[in-house]
Amino acid sequence: MFNAISIEATFYLAHAIKQQLGSQLEAHQLGIAPMHVRVLKIIHKRKSCTAIDIANLFKRDKAQITRLLKGLIDQGLVKKESNPEDKRSQLLVLTPQGKALQEDLLSISEQMQKQMTQDIDEKDLDVFIKVAQTMTKNLANT
């Protein structure tokens, strides 16, 4: 049965992942925070992405996302382009420097995933992923 110990285990896992990612970003001297990684990944994966899309996806207010994006723009990793479908908004795209960083981040992510899942049976990992996705969905529906 899921209980307080199980909830603590998920907190510890999430914290360990964030700590490890932060350590890797620092070790590689990439000059970005874990939240930047998430934003860059979203911009990379989506064909058209706006600041509002990111705010909605992360359930954060637009001001927080705007500050985060300003840092990425100032670093030359992201740029804004006109949205041909809506002149009132701007699309976010990775610059060549941002694309190169995204490749480095992919490598770091793969290395972390390999480390995190070592000695875990593939079937157990599949069950974990399915359960975690269902739990996330259940919490999003509240």
C-alpha positions in Angstrom: 0.0 0.0 0.0 1.2 3.5 -0.8 1.9 5.4 2.4 4.0 8.2 3.9 7.2 6.2 3.4 6.4 5.8 -0.3 5.8 9.5 -0.7 9.1 10.2 1.1 10.8 7.8 -1.3 9.5 9.8 -4.3 10.6 13.0 -2.8 14.1 11.6 -2.2 14.3 10.3 -5.8 13.2 13.6 -7.2 15.7 15.5 -5.0 18.5 13.1 -6.0 17.8 13.5 -9.7 17.8 17.3 -9.3 21.0 17.3 -7.3 22.8 15.0 -9.7 21.7 17.1 -12.7 22.9 20.3 -10.9 26.2 18.6 -10.2 26.6 17.5 -13.8 25.8 21.0 -15.1 28.3 22.5 -12.7 31.0 19.9 -13.6 30.6 20.6 -17.3 30.5 24.3 -16.6 27.4 24.9 -18.7 26.2 27.9 -16.7 22.6 26.9 -16.5 20.2 25.5 -13.8 18.1 22.4 -13.9 15.0 24.4 -14.7 16.8 25.8 -17.8 17.4 22.3 -18.9 13.6 21.5 -18.8 12.8 24.7 -20.8 15.5 24.0 -23.4 14.2 20.5 -23.9 10.6 21.7 -24.4 11.7 24.4 -26.9 13.8 21.8 -28.7 11.0 19.2 -28.9 8.1 21.4 -29.9 7.7 22.8 -33.4 6.1 26.0 -32.1 6.5 27.1 -28.5 5.6 30.3 -26.7 6.3 31.5 -23.2 2.6 30.9 -22.4 2.9 27.3 -23.5 5.9 26.8 -21.1 4.1 28.5 -18.3 1.0 26.3 -18.7 3.1 23.1 -19.1 5.1 23.8 -15.9 2.1 25.3 -14.1 4.1 28.4 -13.3 3.1 32.1 -13.7 4.2 33.8 -16.9 6.4 36.3 -15.0 8.6 33.4 -13.7 8.9 31.9 -17.1 9.6 35.3 -18.6 12.5 35.8 -16.2 13.8 32.3 -16.9 13.6 32.9 -20.7 15.3 36.2 -20.4 18.4 34.5 -18.9 18.4 32.0 -21.8 18.0 34.7 -24.4 20.8 36.8 -22.7 23.1 33.8 -22.9 22.4 33.4 -26.6 20.7 30.0 -26.2 17.2 31.0 -27.2 15.7 33.6 -29.5 12.3 34.9 -30.3 10.7 34.9 -33.7 7.4 36.2 -35.0 4.5 33.8 -34.8 3.0 33.7 -38.3 -0.3 32.4 -36.8 -0.6 35.1 -34.1 1.1 38.4 -34.5 0.6 39.1 -30.7 2.9 36.3 -29.7 6.4 35.2 -30.4 7.8 31.7 -30.9 10.8 30.5 -29.0 13.6 28.7 -30.9 17.0 27.5 -30.0 19.9 29.3 -31.5 22.8 27.3 -32.9 24.5 27.7 -29.5 21.3 26.4 -27.8 21.2 23.4 -30.2 24.8 22.6 -29.4 24.1 22.8 -25.7 21.0 20.6 -26.2 23.3 17.9 -27.6 25.5 18.2 -24.5 22.5 17.9 -22.3 21.3 14.9 -24.1 24.6 13.2 -23.4 24.5 14.1 -19.7 20.9 12.9 -19.5 21.7 9.5 -21.1 24.7 9.1 -18.7 22.5 9.9 -15.7 19.8 7.6 -16.8 22.3 4.8 -17.3 23.7 5.4 -13.8 20.2 5.7 -12.2 18.9 2.5 -13.7 21.9 0.2 -13.3 21.1 -3.1 -11.6 17.3 -2.6 -12.3 15.6 -5.2 -14.3 14.0 -3.9 -17.5 10.6 -5.3 -16.5 10.8 -3.5 -13.1 11.8 -0.3 -14.8 8.8 -0.6 -17.3 6.4 -1.1 -14.3 8.0 1.9 -12.5 7.6 4.2 -15.5 4.0 3.1 -16.0 3.1 3.6 -12.3 4.9 7.0 -12.2 3.0 8.2 -15.3 -0.3 7.0 -13.8 0.4 8.8 -10.5 1.3 12.0 -12.3 -1.9 11.8 -14.3 -3.9 11.1 -11.2 -2.5 14.2 -9.4 -2.9 16.4 -12.5 -6.7 15.5 -12.5 -7.3 16.9 -9.0 
